[in-house]
Each structure stands twice: as structure tokens, then as C-alpha cells.
């Protein structure tokens, strides 16, 4: 994928890390170049221990609140969307 090529987001989900990894693997198997990102859905509050999120210390442990993105080149969008639509989603 060229540096100055237009990229379009074909995958955006919240809290689906396993599904995101499966989607990346599928695109890689079909030789579709992509860029992917994992971003936190919300920033922790400032102050002492600001990087700690109190909701991560419950009985079930850390919750996946991240957003997951996959972008592909404009020319590959139809093929990537077709592949992603035809796959079976994994449960996380």
C-alpha cells in the first residue's frame, strides 16, 4: 500500500479483539494490504494513578473497551468488504 494512497476503513468494532485479529488474518491470507489500529475508547481521568481504570479491578477483571480499525487501499475496498462480510464472526 503506497504512502500517499487513499485508505478507507472497512472494519471498526469496539471490544472485539479476537474478531479483529481474525479479520486481519483473513485479509492477509488473501494478499490484501491493510493498516490496523487499536485505540482506547476513553481516556483515564487525570491525577494520581491516572493510568489505572477502577472498572478493571472488578471480579471479572479487565474489560476490553478498545476500538479496533482496519483500513485498506481504495482499490481493495470491494474485495475486502466481501471477504469480511462472508466470514463467520468469532465470539469474544
QUIMO-V825383 format. One record per pair of residues at least 6 apart in sequence whose C-alpha atoms are under 7 Angstrom apart, sorted by the first residue. I is the first residue (numbers start at 1). GAP is how many residues later the second one is. Records with the same first field share a line. If there is no record, write none. Layout:
I: GAP / GAP
//
This chain:
1: 32 / 72
5: 68
6: 67 / 68
7: 64 / 65 / 66 / 67
8: 63 / 64 / 65 / 66
9: 60 / 61 / 62 / 63
10: 60 / 61 / 62 / 67 / 71
11: 58 / 59
12: 55 / 56 / 57 / 58
13: 54 / 55 / 56
14: 51 / 52 / 53 / 54
15: 49 / 50 / 51 / 52
16: 76
18: 72 / 74
19: 70 / 71
20: 48
23: 61
27: 53
32: 44
33: 39
34: 36 / 37 / 38
35: 35 / 36 / 37
36: 33 / 34 / 35
37: 31 / 32 / 33
38: 28 / 29 / 30 / 31
39: 27 / 28 / 29
40: 25 / 26 / 27
41: 24 / 25 / 26
44: 6 / 7 / 9
56: 6 / 7
//
